[in-house]
Amino acid sequence: MKNKTIALSLGLILAAGTLYAANPMEGTWKLNESKSKLTRGTAKNNKVVYDSKRLGRGRWEITTEGIDADEKPIRSEWKGKFDGKDYEVTGDPNSDMRSYTKVNDQTLNMTVKKGGRVMGTGRIAVSADGKSRVVTVNGTTAKGKKFSNTVVYDRE
């Protein structure tokens, strides 16, 4: 009986681990600045956290921590689904709405808006091994300057 209980417990732990690892977006991502190409005068997210566990039902919470174009600390939060619809962003001086569309398990497209105007579009792609991701964003800063960023993050 004791062996069955241990086997069942291990099975549940492995199943939970598999479910947690099942979504490549899930987790904490840290900026790898040496591999990134950031346009001067744009914000920089040093840490990004994707969490689908807390909200459930296909909803995600994405929080970012970084610095704005003036190198002041910023922290933003987005809650929504990867369904292409706009959801509110708080704490981001450059956007008030954001939408994500799932391309496949490893890739998302995003649109960033401020006051109904598209400020940027981009793609988030997690590597096949799940250890890094590349975010490409093209858009216009709040000051009207065009930018193109390629940002690399490593899984923490």
Contacts in CASP RR format, 6 or more apart in sequence:
PFRMAT RR
TARGET T0000
AUTHOR 0000-0000-0000
METHOD contacts of the structure
MODEL  1
MKNKTIALSLGLILAAGTLYAANPMEGTWKLNESKSKLTRGTAKNNKVVY
DSKRLGRGRWEITTEGIDADEKPIRSEWKGKFDGKDYEVTGDPNSDMRSY
TKVNDQTLNMTVKKGGRVMGTGRIAVSADGKSRVVTVNGTTAKGKKFSNT
VVYDRE
20 26 0 8 1.000
20 53 0 8 1.000
23 52 0 8 1.000
23 105 0 8 1.000
24 105 0 8 1.000
24 106 0 8 1.000
24 126 0 8 1.000
24 130 0 8 1.000
25 50 0 8 1.000
25 52 0 8 1.000
25 60 0 8 1.000
25 108 0 8 1.000
25 124 0 8 1.000
25 126 0 8 1.000
26 50 0 8 1.000
26 51 0 8 1.000
26 52 0 8 1.000
26 53 0 8 1.000
27 49 0 8 1.000
27 50 0 8 1.000
27 51 0 8 1.000
27 155 0 8 1.000
27 156 0 8 1.000
28 47 0 8 1.000
28 48 0 8 1.000
28 49 0 8 1.000
28 155 0 8 1.000
28 156 0 8 1.000
29 47 0 8 1.000
29 48 0 8 1.000
29 49 0 8 1.000
29 50 0 8 1.000
29 133 0 8 1.000
29 153 0 8 1.000
29 154 0 8 1.000
29 155 0 8 1.000
29 156 0 8 1.000
30 46 0 8 1.000
30 47 0 8 1.000
30 153 0 8 1.000
30 154 0 8 1.000
30 155 0 8 1.000
30 156 0 8 1.000
31 44 0 8 1.000
31 45 0 8 1.000
31 46 0 8 1.000
31 47 0 8 1.000
31 151 0 8 1.000
31 152 0 8 1.000
31 153 0 8 1.000
32 132 0 8 1.000
32 152 0 8 1.000
32 153 0 8 1.000
32 154 0 8 1.000
33 44 0 8 1.000
35 152 0 8 1.000
36 149 0 8 1.000
36 150 0 8 1.000
36 151 0 8 1.000
36 152 0 8 1.000
37 149 0 8 1.000
37 150 0 8 1.000
37 151 0 8 1.000
38 44 0 8 1.000
38 149 0 8 1.000
38 151 0 8 1.000
39 145 0 8 1.000
39 147 0 8 1.000
39 148 0 8 1.000
39 149 0 8 1.000
41 69 0 8 1.000
41 141 0 8 1.000
41 145 0 8 1.000
41 147 0 8 1.000
42 69 0 8 1.000
42 141 0 8 1.000
42 147 0 8 1.000
42 149 0 8 1.000
43 66 0 8 1.000
43 67 0 8 1.000
43 68 0 8 1.000
43 69 0 8 1.000
43 74 0 8 1.000
43 92 0 8 1.000
43 93 0 8 1.000
43 94 0 8 1.000
44 66 0 8 1.000
44 67 0 8 1.000
44 151 0 8 1.000
45 64 0 8 1.000
45 65 0 8 1.000
45 66 0 8 1.000
45 151 0 8 1.000
46 65 0 8 1.000
46 66 0 8 1.000
46 67 0 8 1.000
47 64 0 8 1.000
47 65 0 8 1.000
47 66 0 8 1.000
47 156 0 8 1.000
48 62 0 8 1.000
48 63 0 8 1.000
48 64 0 8 1.000
48 153 0 8 1.000
49 61 0 8 1.000
49 62 0 8 1.000
49 63 0 8 1.000
49 64 0 8 1.000
50 60 0 8 1.000
50 61 0 8 1.000
50 62 0 8 1.000
51 60 0 8 1.000
51 61 0 8 1.000
51 62 0 8 1.000
51 63 0 8 1.000
52 58 0 8 1.000
52 59 0 8 1.000
52 60 0 8 1.000
52 61 0 8 1.000
54 61 0 8 1.000
55 61 0 8 1.000
55 79 0 8 1.000
55 80 0 8 1.000
58 81 0 8 1.000
59 79 0 8 1.000
59 80 0 8 1.000
59 81 0 8 1.000
60 78 0 8 1.000
60 79 0 8 1.000
60 80 0 8 1.000
60 81 0 8 1.000
60 82 0 8 1.000
60 100 0 8 1.000
61 77 0 8 1.000
61 78 0 8 1.000
61 79 0 8 1.000
61 80 0 8 1.000
62 77 0 8 1.000
62 78 0 8 1.000
62 79 0 8 1.000
63 75 0 8 1.000
63 76 0 8 1.000
63 77 0 8 1.000
63 78 0 8 1.000
64 74 0 8 1.000
64 75 0 8 1.000
64 76 0 8 1.000
64 77 0 8 1.000
64 92 0 8 1.000
65 73 0 8 1.000
65 74 0 8 1.000
65 75 0 8 1.000
66 73 0 8 1.000
66 74 0 8 1.000
66 75 0 8 1.000
67 73 0 8 1.000
67 74 0 8 1.000
68 74 0 8 1.000
68 93 0 8 1.000
68 94 0 8 1.000
69 141 0 8 1.000
69 142 0 8 1.000
69 143 0 8 1.000
74 91 0 8 1.000
74 92 0 8 1.000
74 93 0 8 1.000
75 91 0 8 1.000
76 89 0 8 1.000
76 90 0 8 1.000
76 91 0 8 1.000
76 92 0 8 1.000
76 95 0 8 1.000
77 89 0 8 1.000
77 90 0 8 1.000
77 91 0 8 1.000
78 87 0 8 1.000
78 88 0 8 1.000
78 89 0 8 1.000
78 90 0 8 1.000
78 98 0 8 1.000
79 87 0 8 1.000
79 88 0 8 1.000
80 87 0 8 1.000
81 87 0 8 1.000
81 100 0 8 1.000
82 100 0 8 1.000
82 101 0 8 1.000
82 102 0 8 1.000
82 108 0 8 1.000
83 100 0 8 1.000
83 101 0 8 1.000
83 102 0 8 1.000
84 99 0 8 1.000
84 100 0 8 1.000
84 101 0 8 1.000
84 111 0 8 1.000
85 99 0 8 1.000
86 97 0 8 1.000
86 98 0 8 1.000
86 99 0 8 1.000
86 111 0 8 1.000
86 113 0 8 1.000
87 97 0 8 1.000
87 98 0 8 1.000
87 99 0 8 1.000
88 96 0 8 1.000
88 97 0 8 1.000
89 95 0 8 1.000
89 96 0 8 1.000
89 97 0 8 1.000
89 98 0 8 1.000
89 112 0 8 1.000
93 142 0 8 1.000
94 112 0 8 1.000
94 114 0 8 1.000
94 119 0 8 1.000
94 141 0 8 1.000
94 142 0 8 1.000
95 112 0 8 1.000
95 113 0 8 1.000
95 114 0 8 1.000
95 119 0 8 1.000
96 113 0 8 1.000
96 114 0 8 1.000
96 115 0 8 1.000
96 116 0 8 1.000
97 112 0 8 1.000
97 113 0 8 1.000
97 114 0 8 1.000
97 115 0 8 1.000
97 116 0 8 1.000
98 110 0 8 1.000
98 111 0 8 1.000
98 112 0 8 1.000
98 113 0 8 1.000
99 110 0 8 1.000
99 111 0 8 1.000
99 113 0 8 1.000
100 108 0 8 1.000
100 109 0 8 1.000
100 110 0 8 1.000
100 124 0 8 1.000
101 108 0 8 1.000
101 109 0 8 1.000
101 110 0 8 1.000
102 108 0 8 1.000
103 109 0 8 1.000
103 123 0 8 1.000
106 125 0 8 1.000
106 126 0 8 1.000
106 127 0 8 1.000
106 128 0 8 1.000
106 130 0 8 1.000
107 123 0 8 1.000
107 124 0 8 1.000
107 125 0 8 1.000
107 126 0 8 1.000
108 123 0 8 1.000
108 124 0 8 1.000
109 121 0 8 1.000
109 122 0 8 1.000
109 123 0 8 1.000
109 124 0 8 1.000
110 121 0 8 1.000
110 122 0 8 1.000
110 123 0 8 1.000
110 124 0 8 1.000
110 137 0 8 1.000
111 118 0 8 1.000
111 120 0 8 1.000
111 121 0 8 1.000
111 122 0 8 1.000
112 118 0 8 1.000
112 119 0 8 1.000
112 120 0 8 1.000
112 121 0 8 1.000
112 137 0 8 1.000
113 119 0 8 1.000
114 142 0 8 1.000
119 139 0 8 1.000
119 140 0 8 1.000
119 142 0 8 1.000
120 137 0 8 1.000
120 138 0 8 1.000
120 139 0 8 1.000
120 140 0 8 1.000
121 137 0 8 1.000
121 138 0 8 1.000
121 139 0 8 1.000
122 135 0 8 1.000
122 136 0 8 1.000
122 137 0 8 1.000
122 138 0 8 1.000
123 135 0 8 1.000
123 136 0 8 1.000
124 133 0 8 1.000
124 134 0 8 1.000
124 135 0 8 1.000
125 133 0 8 1.000
125 134 0 8 1.000
125 135 0 8 1.000
126 132 0 8 1.000
126 133 0 8 1.000
127 133 0 8 1.000
127 134 0 8 1.000
130 155 0 8 1.000
131 154 0 8 1.000
131 155 0 8 1.000
132 152 0 8 1.000
132 153 0 8 1.000
132 154 0 8 1.000
132 155 0 8 1.000
133 152 0 8 1.000
133 153 0 8 1.000
133 155 0 8 1.000
134 150 0 8 1.000
134 151 0 8 1.000
134 152 0 8 1.000
134 153 0 8 1.000
135 149 0 8 1.000
135 150 0 8 1.000
135 151 0 8 1.000
135 152 0 8 1.000
135 153 0 8 1.000
136 148 0 8 1.000
136 149 0 8 1.000
136 150 0 8 1.000
136 151 0 8 1.000
137 147 0 8 1.000
137 148 0 8 1.000
137 149 0 8 1.000
137 151 0 8 1.000
138 146 0 8 1.000
138 147 0 8 1.000
138 148 0 8 1.000
138 149 0 8 1.000
139 146 0 8 1.000
139 147 0 8 1.000
139 148 0 8 1.000
140 146 0 8 1.000
140 147 0 8 1.000
141 147 0 8 1.000
END
